[in-house]
């Protein structure tokens, strides 16, 4: 299972996941693979907080 903030599913929350988040920021997309970590349909600051809270884990 992937962790919250793990966009690429490699089991780590790191810079690679941030790049996925930032590349979709402001877009209406769904799912962690697109950086929408809270699955609300929009990649936004709330998703960044999820990524940041789990960074390095």
TIMI-572582 format. One record per residue: residue number from 1; residue in one letter; x, y, z of N, C-alpha, C in turn. Coordinates in steps of 0.2 Angstrom, whole numbers, plus 5000, padded with zeros to 4 digits. Each point is the difference from the previous one (the first is absolute). Example, Ala and Ser with C-alpha at 12.3 -4.5 7.8 and 13.67 -1.06 7.14 Angstrom:
BEGIN
[site 1; 'a'; [5066; 4972; 5039]; [4996; 5006; 5000]; [5004; 5006; 5000]] [site 2; 's'; [4998; 5005; 4996]; [5004; 5006; 5001]; [4996; 5005; 5003]] 
% end
This chain:
BEGIN
[site 1; 'x'; [5004; 4994; 5000]; [4996; 5006; 5000]; [5004; 5006; 5000]] [site 2; 'x'; [4998; 5005; 4996]; [5004; 5006; 5000]; [4998; 5005; 5006]] [site 3; 'x'; [5004; 5004; 5002]; [4999; 5005; 5006]; [4997; 5006; 4997]] [site 4; 'x'; [4996; 5004; 5004]; [4998; 5006; 4998]; [5005; 5005; 4998]] [site 5; 'x'; [4999; 5003; 4994]; [5006; 5004; 4997]; [5004; 4996; 4996]] [site 6; 'x'; [4999; 4994; 4999]; [5005; 4996; 4995]; [4996; 4999; 4994]] [site 7; 'x'; [5002; 5005; 4995]; [4996; 5000; 4994]; [5002; 4995; 4995]] [site 8; 'x'; [5007; 4998; 5000]; [5002; 4995; 4995]; [5000; 4993; 5003]] [site 9; 'x'; [4997; 4999; 5006]; [4999; 4993; 5003]; [5007; 4996; 5001]] [site 10; 'x'; [5005; 5004; 5001]; [5006; 4996; 5002]; [5002; 4999; 5007]] [site 11; 'x'; [4995; 5001; 5004]; [5000; 4999; 5008]; [5004; 5006; 5003]] [site 12; 'x'; [5002; 5005; 4997]; [5003; 5005; 5003]; [4997; 5007; 4998]] [site 13; 'x'; [5000; 5005; 5005]; [4997; 5006; 4999]; [5007; 5005; 4999]] [site 14; 'x'; [5001; 5002; 4994]; [5006; 5004; 4999]; [4999; 5005; 4994]] [site 15; 'x'; [5006; 5003; 4998]; [5000; 5005; 4995]; [4996; 4998; 4993]] [site 16; 'x'; [5001; 4993; 4998]; [4997; 4998; 4994]; [4992; 5001; 5001]] [site 17; 'x'; [4997; 4999; 5006]; [4993; 5001; 5001]; [4998; 5007; 4999]] [site 18; 'x'; [5005; 5004; 5003]; [4998; 5007; 5000]; [5000; 5003; 4992]] [site 19; 'x'; [5004; 4997; 4996]; [5000; 5002; 4993]; [4994; 4998; 4997]] [site 20; 'x'; [4997; 4994; 5002]; [4994; 4998; 4997]; [4994; 5005; 5002]] [site 21; 'x'; [5000; 5002; 5007]; [4995; 5004; 5003]; [5001; 5007; 4996]] [site 22; 'x'; [5006; 5003; 5000]; [5001; 5007; 4997]; [4998; 5000; 4993]] [site 23; 'x'; [5001; 4995; 4996]; [4998; 4999; 4993]; [4993; 5000; 4999]] [site 24; 'x'; [4996; 4998; 5005]; [4993; 5000; 4999]; [4996; 5006; 5004]] [site 25; 'x'; [5004; 5004; 5004]; [4997; 5005; 5004]; [4995; 5004; 4997]] [site 26; 'x'; [4994; 5001; 5003]; [4995; 5004; 4997]; [4995; 4997; 4995]] [site 27; 'x'; [5002; 4993; 4998]; [4996; 4997; 4996]; [4995; 4996; 5003]] [site 28; 'x'; [4994; 4998; 4996]; [4995; 4996; 5003]; [5001; 4993; 4997]] [site 29; 'x'; [5004; 4996; 5004]; [5001; 4993; 4999]; [4999; 4997; 5006]] [site 30; 'x'; [5000; 4993; 5000]; [4998; 4996; 5006]; [5006; 4995; 5001]] [site 31; 'x'; [5001; 4998; 5006]; [5004; 4995; 5002]; [5007; 5002; 5002]] [site 32; 'x'; [5003; 4996; 5005]; [5007; 5001; 5002]; [5005; 5000; 4994]] [site 33; 'x'; [4999; 4996; 4995]; [5005; 5000; 4995]; [5000; 5006; 4996]] [site 34; 'x'; [4995; 5005; 5001]; [5000; 5006; 4997]; [5002; 5006; 5005]] [site 35; 'x'; [5002; 4998; 5006]; [5001; 5005; 5005]; [4994; 5002; 5004]] [site 36; 'x'; [4994; 4997; 4999]; [4994; 5002; 5004]; [5000; 4995; 5006]] [site 37; 'x'; [5004; 5001; 5005]; [5000; 4995; 5005]; [4994; 5000; 5005]] [site 38; 'x'; [4996; 5005; 5000]; [4993; 4999; 5004]; [4994; 4998; 4995]] [site 39; 'x'; [5002; 4999; 4994]; [4995; 4997; 4995]; [4993; 5005; 5000]] [site 40; 'x'; [5001; 5006; 5000]; [4995; 5005; 4999]; [4999; 5002; 4993]] [site 41; 'x'; [5004; 4998; 4996]; [4999; 5002; 4993]; [5004; 5006; 4998]] [site 42; 'x'; [5004; 5003; 5004]; [5004; 5006; 4999]; [5007; 4999; 5003]] [site 43; 'x'; [5005; 5002; 4996]; [5007; 5000; 5003]; [5001; 5007; 5003]] [site 44; 'x'; [5000; 5000; 5007]; [5001; 5007; 5003]; [5004; 5000; 5006]] [site 45; 'x'; [5000; 5005; 5004]; [5004; 5001; 5006]; [4999; 4994; 5005]] [site 46; 'x'; [4994; 4998; 5000]; [4998; 4995; 5005]; [5004; 4993; 4999]] [site 47; 'x'; [5001; 4999; 4993]; [5004; 4994; 4998]; [5007; 5001; 5002]] [site 48; 'x'; [5003; 5006; 4999]; [5007; 5002; 5002]; [5001; 4999; 5007]] [site 49; 'x'; [4995; 5001; 5005]; [5001; 4999; 5007]; [5000; 4993; 5001]] [site 50; 'x'; [4996; 4996; 4997]; [5001; 4993; 5000]; [5007; 4997; 4998]] [site 51; 'x'; [5002; 5002; 4995]; [5007; 4998; 4998]; [5005; 5003; 5005]] [site 52; 'x'; [5000; 5006; 5002]; [5005; 5002; 5004]; [5000; 4997; 5007]] [site 53; 'x'; [4994; 4998; 5003]; [4999; 4997; 5006]; [5003; 4993; 5000]] [site 54; 'x'; [5001; 4997; 4994]; [5002; 4993; 4999]; [5007; 5000; 4997]] [site 55; 'x'; [5003; 5005; 4998]; [5006; 5001; 4997]; [5006; 4996; 5004]] [site 56; 'x'; [5003; 4996; 4996]; [5006; 4996; 5004]; [4998; 4994; 5003]] [site 57; 'x'; [4993; 4998; 5000]; [4998; 4994; 5003]; [5000; 4994; 4996]] 
% end
